[in-house]
Amino acid sequence: MKNICVFCGSNTGKNPKNMIQAYKVGEALAKRKINLIYGASNFGLMGQVAKAVLDNNGKATGIMPEIFSSKVEHPNLTELIITKDMKERKALMLEKSDGFITLPGGFGTLEELFEMITLNQIGYHKKPSAILNIDGFYDKLIEFLDQLVEEEFIHPIHRSALIISDNIEEILDKMEKFQNVHTDKWRNA
């Protein structure tokens, strides 16, 4: 793994552990010489991950749509790429990344997570996706995903491909060992 994309909030959220863990993510990436790919913001959890990477002599590439350009981008990135729109941004994130880690965030964070999981499920890529479940933030979402498996809307193989842990080192270890197992999405077709 040379490049990992981190999806997370441009806000900090109310739990102070979010910022502590976001910094640990950046430290872990830099320690392993894994380049950060992310949304380029200097704010919230996004800014904290980038700060930690840069504080620890790592490399951070921000990819940002022009609508946000000159408003929120981190001033010290290794590389800043401005895209036409969010669609182009996500395509570049997919292209440049070897895997994806999701921290707490809002609609945008969830949308990015689910797009990458879906693209893996239907065979557009074979890269791992993970959730860093800080202080149980994603417990209800994980419970819902398990319900979708029980209801036969998600195949168990696709659900098990999503790496979930509250420990960044465990996530990175599992991502490095990840082997994509694909099965047909359509059970009864």
N, C-alpha and C positions, 0 to 999 in steps of 0.2 A: 504494500500500500504506500503510494507516494503522495497522493492527494485525497483528502477527505473533505466532503462538503458538510458543513454544519448548518442545520436549520434551527432557528430559535427566535425569540421575541426581540423586537427593537425596544421593548420596555423591559423593566427588571422584574415585574411581578411583585407581589406583596411579600413573598417568602425570602428572607435574606440569604437562605441557603442557595437560591438560584444563582446569585452572583458569585458565591464561593465556588460552587461546582462548575460554573461557566469558566472561571479562571483555571480550575484544575483541568478542564478539557483542553484549553489552549496550552497549558504546561505539558500535558501528556503528548499532545501532537508534536510540539517542538522537541521534546525529549527524544521522541522516536524519529525525528527528522521527517515528519509527515507535513506536507504543506496544507494550509487551511484554504479552502474555497468557501466563500460565504457571501452574504448579501451586501457587504461593504459598509454597513452603518457603523457609526462611532457611538451609538447609543444602546442602552439596555444590555441584554445578554449578548447580543451580536458584538457590540463594542468591547465587552469584557473578554470574550473568547479571543478576539483579534489582539487586544492589549496583551494578554498572557502569551500568545504566540510570539509577538514582537518583543516583549520583555525578555523572552527566553531564546532570542536569536533565531527564531523560526521565520518562515515565509507565509505571508497572508495575501491571497488574491481576492479582491472584492469584485463582485459582478452586480451592477446596479442599473436599473432602467433610467433613461434620461429624465423621466419625470421627477426623480429624486436627486439628480445630479446637482452639485454645488449647494446642497441643503443639509445632508446628513452623513456624507461619506467620511470614513476614517482618514485623517490627514497623513498617516505614515505607512500606508500599505505598500507592500512589495510591488504590487500591480493592481491597478484599477481599470476595470473594463466597463464601459458604458454601452448599454444595449438600447435598442429601439423601444422595447417593451418587456413586460414580464415573461411572455412566452419565449422570447429570444434568450432572456436571462436564464430561465430554467433549462433550456436546451444546452446552453453553454455549461451550466453547472453539471448537467448529466455527462456531457462530453469530457469535461476536464477532471472529473472525480472518479476515484476507484471505489467509493462507498459513501454512505450518508448516515449522519448521526443527528437525531432530533432531540432538542432540549425543550423545556417549556416555552410556550408561545401561544399565539392566537390563531385566527383564521388562516393567515398566510402560511404559518408554520405547519398547520395541519394539512393544508392543501398541498404543500411541497412534499411532506411525508407520504401522503396517500398517492400522489402522482408517481413517485419513485417506486412505491410498493406495487402499484398497478402496472407500471411499465415492466417491472420484473416478472410479474405474474403472467403477462401475455407475451413475454419473450423478447422485449426490446432491449433489455440489458440483463447481465448476470451479476450485478454488483450488490453487495450486502447493504441492508438498511437496518438501523438500530434506533432504539429509544433509550435515552438516559433518563430513567424514571426518578427524578429528584424528589425525595421526600414523599413518594407516592402520588406525584402530580398526575400521572397517566393511569392510575389504578382503574378508574371507571371506564376509560377508553379500552384498556386491555380486557377488562371484564366484558365489555360490549363486543370486542373482536372475538372473544371466545364464544359468546352467544351466537355470533354470526356463523361460526363453525358448527355449533350445535344445530342451528337452523338450516344448515347446508347451503349457505350463501357464499361461504369461503371454504375452500378445500383445506384440510388440515396441513398438507404440505406447504401451502402458501402461507398459512398462519405461522407455522414453525420456522419459516425463513426469516421472520422478523426477530432480530436480536433485541432482547430487553434485559436491562440490568440497571442497578443504581450505582454501578462502579465503572468509571471510564476505562480503567485498565482492563477489566474483564471484557468490556465491549470491544476494545481494540484487539485483544487477543483472539476473540471469537471472529472478528472481521477478517483478521489475517488468515484464519483457518477456514473461512467460509467456502463451502462448495455448493453452488447453486444446483438445486434439484428441481427440475421442471416437470409438471404434469399438466395435462389439458385442463383448462379452466372449466370447460363445459362438461359437467358430470353426466348429464343425461341426453346429450345431443346426439 
